[in-house]
């Protein structure tokens, strides 16, 4: 069941940010983050590369792509395309996300946007 909840989350909620599809605790805060990301990257796409479920935990490895068209992390729009990896662990209870621990490759995003020099 948890795997189905997360498949729904990644295939229907993340692409649209539709509040009616949000199932997590702290829903309003999370919706704000999703809306800000979609404003910064209007063509934002999260591709699930791997999804594993065990007990109440689901782990997902994503690839994030988009074009930087609005403010993000204090950086005004650059028009540059970005591609970054992300990994997240979700804990679910009663069909809802109750905890998320995510790691997005912000260094790579900031470098691709030109905010910091590439190594």
HELIX and SHEET records of a PDB file:
HELIX    1   1 UNK A    2  UNK A    8  1                                   7    
HELIX    2   2 UNK A    9  UNK A   13  3                                   5    
HELIX    3   3 UNK A   14  UNK A   16  1                                   3    
HELIX    4   4 UNK A   19  UNK A   21  5                                   3    
HELIX    5   5 UNK A   27  UNK A   40  1                                  14    
HELIX    6   6 UNK A  106  UNK A  113  1                                   8    
SHEET    1   A 4 UNK A  45  UNK A  54  0                                        
SHEET    2   A 4 UNK A  57  UNK A  67 -1                                        
SHEET    3   A 4 UNK A  81  UNK A  93 -1                                        
SHEET    4   A 4 UNK A  96  UNK A 104 -1                                        
END                                                                             
